[in-house]
Amino acid sequence: MSELNKRIITSFLLLILVFFSFNNSIVLYTLILFLNFYVIDEFFKLFKKIYRNKNIFIFIALIISTFYMVYFSLSIIYFLNGPFENNKSILFFILLICISTDVGGFVFGKTIGGKKLTSISPNKTISGLIGSFVFALVFGYLFFNIQNNLITINLNIFLFIILISFVSQVGDLCISYLKRIAKLKDTGSVLPGHGGILDRIDGILLALPLSIILIIITS
């Protein structure tokens, strides 16, 4: 199975799982606990490789990561239970932007190639950067138009999509940088032949809380 097919299947399954979690609190909290457990474990393995026997640095980095994951989880729970109308559709919209960003970057990067974007991640190209924005804008705007009666965001929709796509790519680069230092290809092996959970949701981890903050402060 090609890498593109793996990304599409994983993304599709993630969206289905998220959809069902929106309608069942047990599924939602189970999904959040699952993500926290595996992501923190993968962070721990990264930090062990990076800091070797420097246990104090491993401990500090792990504490910071754990606090961030708690913040990430609570921001989702608060948003879904907060005073925002149709917040489930908005959250689904944000996830779609992040996933389109990931798939678009891969498609353009592999089919067009070209100049490397940064030494942090040798697989990232300028064409991939452009593809990320193109896919995010196309699929994000299509979904927004279909669900425009359910999605209320007090920001220019194009600016919102571009900003979230950009932050998602920054999150991807941050994890790629950690993997490069740790000399690891993947953060884990929980997804056979596809890597770890952190490999797949690195952009979401950074973009989703920022999106929620933007929506809250502009509402």
C-alpha positions in Angstrom: 0.0 0.0 0.0 1.4 3.4 -1.0 2.1 6.1 1.6 -0.6 8.3 0.1 -3.2 5.6 0.5 -2.1 5.0 4.1 -2.5 8.7 4.8 -5.9 8.9 3.2 -7.2 5.8 5.0 -5.9 6.9 8.3 -7.4 10.4 7.9 -10.7 8.9 6.8 -10.8 6.6 9.8 -9.8 9.5 12.1 -12.7 11.6 10.8 -15.2 8.7 11.2 -14.0 8.1 14.8 -14.2 11.8 15.6 -17.7 12.0 14.1 -18.9 9.1 16.3 -17.2 10.6 19.4 -19.2 13.8 18.9 -22.4 11.8 19.4 -21.2 9.6 22.2 -19.4 11.0 25.3 -18.0 7.6 26.2 -16.3 7.3 22.7 -15.1 10.9 23.0 -13.4 10.4 26.4 -12.0 7.0 25.4 -10.5 8.6 22.3 -9.0 11.4 24.3 -7.5 9.0 26.8 -6.1 6.8 24.1 -4.5 9.8 22.4 -3.0 11.1 25.6 -1.6 7.7 26.6 0.1 7.0 23.2 1.3 10.5 22.5 2.9 10.9 25.9 4.5 7.5 25.6 5.9 8.5 22.1 7.2 11.8 23.5 8.9 9.9 26.3 10.7 7.6 23.7 11.7 10.7 21.7 13.1 12.4 24.8 15.0 9.3 25.9 16.7 9.2 22.5 17.4 12.9 22.5 18.7 13.3 26.1 20.2 9.8 26.6 21.0 9.4 30.3 20.2 13.0 31.3 17.1 12.0 33.3 16.4 15.5 34.6 16.0 16.8 31.1 13.8 13.8 30.1 11.6 14.4 33.2 11.2 18.2 32.5 10.4 17.6 28.8 7.9 14.9 29.7 6.2 17.1 32.3 5.9 19.9 29.7 4.5 17.5 27.1 2.0 16.1 29.6 0.8 19.5 30.6 0.3 20.4 27.0 -1.6 17.2 26.3 -3.9 18.0 29.2 -4.4 21.5 27.9 -5.1 20.1 24.4 -7.7 17.7 25.8 -9.4 20.2 28.0 -9.6 22.7 25.2 -11.6 20.2 23.1 -13.8 19.1 26.0 -14.5 22.8 26.9 -15.3 23.7 23.3 -17.6 20.8 22.8 -19.5 21.6 26.0 -19.2 25.4 25.9 -21.7 28.0 24.8 -20.9 27.7 21.1 -23.6 26.8 18.7 -22.8 24.0 16.3 -19.4 23.6 17.8 -19.2 20.0 16.6 -19.3 21.1 13.0 -16.7 23.8 13.6 -14.3 21.3 15.2 -14.8 18.9 12.4 -14.1 21.8 10.0 -10.8 22.5 11.8 -9.7 18.8 11.6 -10.5 18.7 7.9 -8.2 21.7 7.3 -5.4 20.0 9.2 -5.9 16.7 7.4 -6.1 18.4 4.0 -2.9 20.2 4.8 -1.1 17.0 5.5 -2.4 15.1 2.4 -1.9 18.2 0.1 1.7 18.6 1.2 2.4 14.9 0.6 0.7 14.8 -2.9 2.4 18.0 -4.2 5.8 17.1 -2.6 5.8 13.6 -4.2 4.4 14.5 -7.6 6.2 17.8 -8.2 9.2 17.6 -5.8 11.6 20.5 -6.3 13.6 22.6 -3.8 13.7 21.5 -0.2 11.9 23.7 2.2 14.2 23.3 5.2 17.0 21.1 6.5 14.8 20.2 9.6 12.9 17.7 7.5 14.5 16.6 4.2 11.2 15.4 2.8 9.5 18.8 3.0 9.6 20.8 -0.2 8.3 24.3 -1.3 5.9 22.5 -3.7 4.6 20.6 -0.7 4.1 23.8 1.2 2.1 25.2 -1.6 0.1 21.9 -1.9 -0.8 22.1 1.8 -2.3 25.5 1.4 -4.1 24.5 -1.9 -5.7 21.4 -0.4 -6.6 23.2 2.8 -8.3 26.0 1.0 -10.1 23.8 -1.5 -11.5 21.2 0.8 -11.9 23.6 3.8 -13.8 26.1 1.7 -16.0 23.4 0.1 -16.9 22.1 3.5 -17.5 25.6 4.8 -19.9 26.3 2.0 -21.8 23.1 2.4 -22.1 23.7 6.2 -22.2 27.5 6.2 -25.5 27.5 8.1 -23.7 25.5 10.9 -20.3 27.2 11.0 -20.0 30.7 12.4 -16.5 32.1 12.5 -16.0 35.8 12.9 -12.9 35.9 10.8 -12.3 36.0 7.1 -12.7 32.4 6.1 -9.7 32.3 3.7 -7.4 33.9 6.3 -8.6 31.5 8.9 -7.9 28.4 6.7 -4.5 29.7 5.7 -3.5 30.4 9.3 -4.7 27.0 10.6 -2.9 25.3 7.7 0.3 27.2 8.5 0.2 26.4 12.2 -0.5 22.7 11.3 2.6 22.7 9.1 4.6 24.3 11.9 3.5 21.5 14.3 4.5 18.9 11.7 8.0 20.5 11.4 8.4 20.6 15.2 7.9 16.9 15.6 10.1 16.3 12.5 12.8 18.3 14.2 12.6 16.2 17.3 12.7 13.0 15.3 15.7 14.3 13.4 17.6 15.0 16.7 16.5 11.6 18.1 17.5 9.9 14.7 14.1 8.2 14.5 12.0 7.7 11.3 8.7 7.4 13.3 7.6 8.2 16.7 6.1 4.8 17.3 4.7 1.7 15.7 1.1 1.6 17.0 0.0 2.0 13.4 1.6 -1.0 11.5 3.6 0.2 8.6 2.5 3.8 9.2 4.3 5.0 12.3 3.0 6.3 15.6 0.0 8.4 16.6 2.2 11.5 17.0 3.4 11.1 13.4 -0.2 11.4 12.2 -1.6 14.1 14.5 1.5 16.4 15.0 -0.1 19.3 13.1 -3.4 18.8 14.8 -1.9 19.0 18.2 -0.7 22.6 17.6 -3.4 23.9 15.2 -6.6 22.7 17.1 -6.1 24.6 20.4 -5.0 27.7 18.5 -8.2 27.5 16.3 -10.3 27.2 19.4 -8.7 30.2 21.0 -9.2 32.3 17.9 -12.9 31.4 17.7 -13.4 32.1 21.4 -11.7 35.5 21.4 -13.4 36.6 18.2 -16.9 35.4 19.1 
